């Protein structure tokens, strides 16, 4: 009887050992599968470049958007938005009509809670006009990096802003980049004062994140929710972050349809100003 007991105990022990070995084998197979899938997650850099280059370029956009402008680490901010709109806690959000056309035409009509335009921002080449409709005050200035920093907390030129809004792309040959297939990152081989690092979306093969080194200033751009319209891959959400100040500008396209890329005439950037207004000149230190 004792011998039978030890036999049964031995059989149980053997089955436990067998079960443990089986578990280890299954875990090992699963890990190998995961590692293989991760290694095969992205194609070669050449295929990614061909995919990006095959997409139609974006020349202009007009869209109804929601936006958010944040200056979280700025106290007593001198932004024109703070002065004229008086938003609190360094953040301002709302809806707007956005129209832009490369290389240097930009218009943003900020809407009141009732849906009426009450704040217009129009940039044409190097000139800037900001019109507070309710107060009948017109601000005029040059459009520079300092202007963008004052308005949105993002120190870039107008042309760079439109490049970001049209989705940044690598402009050089694939041999100028080293591609990390495991993480899906295009890293410039030679970093200079205007280099860009791209994180690639595994589904669309378009940029999901871009780090910009712009004359010593680092910026991050995030693209989310790509949708293909008429051969154009376009994100629904664009977020520009200044890591130095933690300021950011977020633009959310509320309706992406074929009409978003319709040709925009230059006269859309002519700002009609009534006569009974006050004019103020802006100078940004």
Residue pairs with C-beta under 8 A, 6 or more apart in sequence:
38 182
39 181
39 182
41 181
41 182
41 184
41 202
42 48
42 179
42 181
42 182
42 184
42 200
42 202
43 205
44 179
44 181
45 174
45 177
45 179
45 186
46 174
47 205
48 174
48 179
48 186
48 200
48 205
49 170
49 173
49 174
51 205
51 206
52 169
52 170
52 205
52 206
53 169
55 206
55 231
55 232
55 233
56 230
56 231
56 232
57 166
58 102
58 166
58 167
58 232
58 234
58 261
59 101
59 102
59 166
59 261
60 99
60 100
60 101
60 102
60 261
60 262
60 263
60 264
61 98
61 99
61 100
61 165
61 166
61 260
61 261
61 264
62 97
62 98
62 99
62 100
62 259
62 260
62 262
62 264
62 268
63 97
63 98
63 253
63 254
63 255
63 256
63 260
64 95
64 96
64 97
64 98
64 253
64 254
64 255
65 95
65 96
65 97
65 98
65 251
65 252
65 253
65 254
66 93
66 94
66 95
66 96
66 251
66 252
66 254
67 93
67 94
67 95
67 96
67 249
67 250
67 251
67 252
68 91
68 92
68 93
68 248
68 249
68 250
69 81
69 91
69 92
69 93
69 151
69 152
69 153
69 248
69 249
69 250
70 90
70 91
70 92
70 153
70 246
70 247
70 248
70 249
71 77
71 79
71 82
71 90
71 91
71 153
71 245
71 247
72 90
72 91
72 245
72 246
72 247
73 90
73 245
73 246
73 247
74 90
74 153
74 245
74 247
77 90
78 150
79 150
79 151
79 153
80 130
80 139
80 150
80 151
80 282
81 87
81 92
81 151
84 119
84 132
84 135
84 137
85 92
85 119
94 110
94 111
94 113
95 110
95 111
95 115
95 254
96 108
96 109
96 110
96 111
97 107
97 108
97 109
97 111
97 117
98 107
98 108
98 109
98 251
99 106
99 107
99 108
99 264
99 268
99 269
100 106
100 107
100 162
100 165
100 264
101 264
101 266
101 268
101 269
102 159
102 162
102 166
103 159
103 162
104 123
104 124
104 125
104 126
104 158
104 159
104 162
105 123
105 124
105 125
105 264
105 266
105 269
106 121
106 122
106 123
106 124
106 158
106 161
106 162
106 269
107 120
107 121
107 122
107 123
107 268
107 269
107 271
108 120
108 121
109 117
109 119
109 120
110 117
110 118
110 119
110 120
110 121
111 117
111 118
112 118
117 133
118 132
118 133
118 134
119 130
119 131
119 132
119 133
120 129
120 130
120 131
120 133
120 271
121 128
121 129
121 130
121 151
122 128
122 129
122 130
122 131
122 269
122 271
123 129
123 143
123 158
124 269
125 143
125 158
126 142
126 143
126 144
126 158
127 140
127 141
127 142
127 143
128 139
128 140
128 141
128 142
128 143
128 147
128 282
129 138
129 139
129 140
129 271
130 138
130 139
130 140
130 141
130 282
131 137
131 138
131 139
131 271
131 273
131 277
132 138
132 139
136 274
136 276
136 277
136 278
137 277
137 278
137 280
138 273
138 277
138 278
138 279
138 280
139 279
139 280
139 281
139 282
140 279
140 280
140 281
140 282
141 147
141 281
141 282
141 283
141 284
143 158
144 157
144 284
145 155
145 156
145 157
146 155
146 284
146 285
147 282
147 284
148 154
148 155
148 156
148 157
148 158
148 161
149 155
149 284
150 284
152 240
152 247
152 249
153 242
153 245
153 247
153 248
153 249
154 161
154 219
154 240
154 242
154 247
154 248
154 249
155 217
155 242
156 164
156 214
156 219
160 214
164 221
164 238
164 240
165 238
165 251
167 206
167 207
167 223
167 233
167 234
167 235
168 196
168 198
168 207
168 210
168 212
168 221
169 207
170 176
170 177
170 186
170 196
170 198
176 188
176 189
176 190
177 186
177 187
177 188
177 189
177 198
178 186
178 187
178 188
178 189
179 185
179 186
179 187
180 187
183 199
184 199
184 200
184 201
184 202
185 197
185 198
185 199
185 200
186 197
186 198
186 200
187 197
188 195
188 196
188 197
191 213
192 213
193 213
193 214
193 215
193 216
194 213
194 214
194 215
195 213
196 210
196 211
196 212
196 213
197 210
197 211
198 207
198 209
198 210
199 207
199 208
199 209
199 210
200 206
200 207
200 208
201 207
201 208
201 223
201 226
203 226
204 226
204 228
204 233
206 223
206 226
206 233
206 235
207 221
207 223
208 222
208 223
208 224
209 220
209 221
209 222
209 223
210 220
210 221
210 223
211 218
211 219
211 220
212 218
212 219
212 220
212 221
217 244
218 243
218 244
219 240
219 241
219 242
219 243
220 240
220 241
220 243
221 238
221 239
221 240
221 241
222 237
222 238
222 239
222 241
223 235
223 237
223 238
224 235
224 236
224 237
224 239
225 235
225 236
225 237
226 233
226 234
226 235
226 236
227 233
227 234
227 235
227 236
227 256
228 234
229 256
229 257
229 258
229 260
229 261
230 258
230 261
232 261
234 253
234 256
234 260
235 253
236 252
236 253
236 256
237 250
237 251
237 252
237 253
238 250
238 251
239 248
239 249
239 250
239 251
240 248
240 249
240 250
241 247
241 248
242 248
253 260
